[in-house]
Amino acid sequence: MNSYDVIVIGGGPAGCAAALDLNQRGYNVALCDQAKFPRDKVCGEFISPGADPILKKLGVLNAIESLAPKRLKGVAISSYESVELGIDYPAVTETAVRPTSLSVPRYQLDSLFLKQVQSAGVKVFEQYKVTNFIFNEGCVVGIEGWDENKTSFSLRSKVVVDAGGRNAVSLKKFNLKQERSSKVAFSAHWQGVHLPDDYCYMHVSWPGYTGISSVGNGTANVVLVVDRFENERNENGKGAEKLATFYHRTLMQNCRRSKMLENGERVEPVRSVESLAFTVKPVPCGGLVLVGDATGFIEPFTGEGIYLSLKSSLLAGEVIHSGFKISDFSQNILAVYEQKRHQEFDGKFLLSQVLQRVIYNRTFCNRVMKSLATNRALAETLVGVIGDILPAKKVISMEFLFKLLLGTLKANKKVGLG
Ligand SMILES: Cc1cc2nc3c(=O)[nH]c(=O)nc-3n(C[C@H](O)[C@H](O)[C@H](O)COP(=O)(O)OP(=O)(O)OC[C@H]3O[C@@H](n4cnc5c(N)ncnc54)[C@H](O)[C@@H]3O)c2cc1C
């Protein structure tokens, strides 16, 4: 049976980042993915500017840049067809250069990432589906599964990183997933969409929100997120046709988006993903570390999943490296990773929950947007946090809240509400 220092399950951004990081640290790494690449993924496809330094450290930024990818300068948010605000990412270094976010189709990005992993020397097994773990004294020491020919395989390692995303084998095996929302997302690429500027356009309105952004080559990605029951209640018919009818009808209900999309054409079938947000219970054994979406998922309004995936893999890499130094991958040692993850991400998760509350309340959302419109610096701080270039505490603070409320009062006075 082949043996490695580390086995990574999953070749998405989290798995590739973990494999590259551990490879750079000198470990013998294998990566298995059930898919054959290139493979697609429901995603808004813009990557927080905060991810650039990580991609550079992992040695993949140049390869991504060689695709001449689209770069977006910020986010344009509209609230219930009234207030609209384009907000650029703020400059956070002495150079005063404003950062931008990569916007690349996942079909291209993930495949390129995996190729980089392979050329770095990681043993990559495509179309290898992991179905179970091998244990020794209560610790995971390997994996089992099926390859493309339905032949069983098993591989041994000192530690396993599960980067299998929202359907990761660990979540099923140990029953770790706790559903947090009944939302459903739809996505498809379009051509001929009229996008006034290089922003990711977020349109908040009933019964949900959309994210529309260019991914280069005249193509735009159009993602719709709504309550699952809204979708089921409102559409007759079956399967793909029902999905597409609901998607188009809901998109066109909002006058701002219909203006953008009226001359556009959807160029692929609509794809969907259900039960968007979930949390994950701690792993009940040693030898196994979860990274990326396998650790839980916040709704995609802030579009940070790829950054969080990359960052979680780097944090896991640090802790696994410490484990190798003392040859210990027990639950206690790996718990340090959990602590680091919470320190790093809890503020972001809280902000995301607050934003969810705001956007689903029309009056409140309009007021917050008006307040942000009166204070550009405040708006840019928010977008800087969402873009992972400023720490969450810049927004999760009394000072920010106070300025936001002040702005709300000023805005209301102007329109005669206050
Ligand atoms: C609607 C929507 C919009 C989003 N928009 C954005 C956005 O604009 N920006 C952003 O940064 N993030 C966005 N996200 C989040 C982002 O897509 C995820 O956070 C990101 O893909 C997580 O990466 P990952 O590597 O953890 O998982 P994935 O990308 O899901 O990769 C998991 C991989 O594991 C493989 N795998 C799974 N199980 C097994 C198994 N048993 N054996 C072998 N292989 C296995 C799969 O084939 C897959 O390749 C969005 C998500 C949704 C749902």
The ligand as an SDF file (V2000), in Angstrom:
LIG
                    3D

 53 58  0  0  0  0  0  0  0  0999 V2000
  -23.6990   30.3670   -4.7340 C   0  0  0  0  0  0  0  0  0  0  0  0
  -22.2900   30.4830   -4.2620 C   0  0  0  0  0  0  0  0  0  0  0  0
  -21.5490   31.5890   -4.6190 C   0  0  0  0  0  0  0  0  0  0  0  0
  -20.2340   31.7270   -4.1620 C   0  0  0  0  0  0  0  0  0  0  0  0
  -19.5160   32.8180   -4.5420 N   0  0  0  0  0  0  0  0  0  0  0  0
  -18.2590   32.9650   -4.1210 C   0  0  0  0  0  0  0  0  0  0  0  0
  -17.4670   34.0520   -4.5570 C   0  0  0  0  0  0  0  0  0  0  0  0
  -17.8760   34.8850   -5.3660 O   0  0  0  0  0  0  0  0  0  0  0  0
  -16.2090   34.1660   -4.0630 N   0  0  0  0  0  0  0  0  0  0  0  0
  -15.6850   33.2610   -3.1800 C   0  0  0  0  0  0  0  0  0  0  0  0
  -14.5440   33.4340   -2.7410 O   0  0  0  0  0  0  0  0  0  0  0  0
  -16.4010   32.2000   -2.7930 N   0  0  0  0  0  0  0  0  0  0  0  0
  -17.6630   32.0140   -3.2350 C   0  0  0  0  0  0  0  0  0  0  0  0
  -18.3750   30.9120   -2.8750 N   0  0  0  0  0  0  0  0  0  0  0  0
  -17.7520   29.9410   -1.9820 C   0  0  0  0  0  0  0  0  0  0  0  0
  -16.7200   29.0650   -2.6860 C   0  0  0  0  0  0  0  0  0  0  0  0
  -17.2720   28.4940   -3.8390 O   0  0  0  0  0  0  0  0  0  0  0  0
  -16.2640   27.9650   -1.7200 C   0  0  0  0  0  0  0  0  0  0  0  0
  -15.9900   28.5270   -0.4700 O   0  0  0  0  0  0  0  0  0  0  0  0
  -15.0180   27.2420   -2.2480 C   0  0  0  0  0  0  0  0  0  0  0  0
  -15.2840   26.5480   -3.4330 O   0  0  0  0  0  0  0  0  0  0  0  0
  -14.5400   26.2290   -1.1930 C   0  0  0  0  0  0  0  0  0  0  0  0
  -13.4360   25.5400   -1.6760 O   0  0  0  0  0  0  0  0  0  0  0  0
  -13.1150   24.0720   -1.1510 P   0  0  0  0  0  0  0  0  0  0  0  0
  -11.8160   23.7180   -1.7670 O   0  0  0  0  0  0  0  0  0  0  0  0
  -13.2620   24.0050    0.3130 O   0  0  0  0  0  0  0  0  0  0  0  0
  -14.2790   23.1430   -1.7280 O   0  0  0  0  0  0  0  0  0  0  0  0
  -14.6720   22.8250   -3.2340 P   0  0  0  0  0  0  0  0  0  0  0  0
  -14.2970   23.9230   -4.1310 O   0  0  0  0  0  0  0  0  0  0  0  0
  -16.0990   22.4050   -3.1600 O   0  0  0  0  0  0  0  0  0  0  0  0
  -13.7920   21.5770   -3.6150 O   0  0  0  0  0  0  0  0  0  0  0  0
  -14.0060   20.3140   -3.0280 C   0  0  0  0  0  0  0  0  0  0  0  0
  -13.3770   19.2580   -3.9120 C   0  0  0  0  0  0  0  0  0  0  0  0
  -13.3960   18.0240   -3.1960 O   0  0  0  0  0  0  0  0  0  0  0  0
  -13.7540   16.9610   -4.0660 C   0  0  0  0  0  0  0  0  0  0  0  0
  -14.3270   15.9010   -3.2400 N   0  0  0  0  0  0  0  0  0  0  0  0
  -15.4160   15.9950   -2.4460 C   0  0  0  0  0  0  0  0  0  0  0  0
  -15.6290   14.8210   -1.8180 N   0  0  0  0  0  0  0  0  0  0  0  0
  -14.6670   13.9640   -2.2390 C   0  0  0  0  0  0  0  0  0  0  0  0
  -14.3760   12.6000   -1.9560 C   0  0  0  0  0  0  0  0  0  0  0  0
  -15.1340   11.8870   -1.1180 N   0  0  0  0  0  0  0  0  0  0  0  0
  -13.3220   12.0300   -2.5810 N   0  0  0  0  0  0  0  0  0  0  0  0
  -12.5370   12.7420   -3.4400 C   0  0  0  0  0  0  0  0  0  0  0  0
  -12.7870   14.0360   -3.7470 N   0  0  0  0  0  0  0  0  0  0  0  0
  -13.8270   14.6480   -3.1430 C   0  0  0  0  0  0  0  0  0  0  0  0
  -14.7360   17.6010   -5.0370 C   0  0  0  0  0  0  0  0  0  0  0  0
  -14.7820   16.8970   -6.2680 O   0  0  0  0  0  0  0  0  0  0  0  0
  -14.1580   19.0070   -5.2040 C   0  0  0  0  0  0  0  0  0  0  0  0
  -13.2900   19.1000   -6.3080 O   0  0  0  0  0  0  0  0  0  0  0  0
  -19.6700   30.7280   -3.3320 C   0  0  0  0  0  0  0  0  0  0  0  0
  -20.4020   29.5980   -3.0040 C   0  0  0  0  0  0  0  0  0  0  0  0
  -21.6970   29.4690   -3.4560 C   0  0  0  0  0  0  0  0  0  0  0  0
  -22.4790   28.2350   -3.0910 C   0  0  0  0  0  0  0  0  0  0  0  0
  1  2  1  0
  2  3  1  0
  2 52  2  0
  3  4  2  0
  4  5  1  0
  4 50  1  0
  5  6  2  0
  6  7  1  0
  6 13  1  0
  7  8  2  0
  7  9  1  0
  9 10  1  0
 10 11  2  0
 10 12  1  0
 12 13  2  0
 13 14  1  0
 14 15  1  0
 14 50  1  0
 15 16  1  0
 16 17  1  0
 16 18  1  0
 18 19  1  0
 18 20  1  0
 20 21  1  0
 20 22  1  0
 22 23  1  0
 23 24  1  0
 24 25  2  0
 24 26  1  0
 24 27  1  0
 27 28  1  0
 28 29  2  0
 28 30  1  0
 28 31  1  0
 31 32  1  0
 32 33  1  0
 33 34  1  0
 33 48  1  0
 34 35  1  0
 35 36  1  0
 35 46  1  0
 36 37  1  0
 36 45  1  0
 37 38  2  0
 38 39  1  0
 39 40  1  0
 39 45  2  0
 40 41  1  0
 40 42  2  0
 42 43  1  0
 43 44  2  0
 44 45  1  0
 46 47  1  0
 46 48  1  0
 48 49  1  0
 50 51  2  0
 51 52  1  0
 52 53  1  0
M  END
$$$$
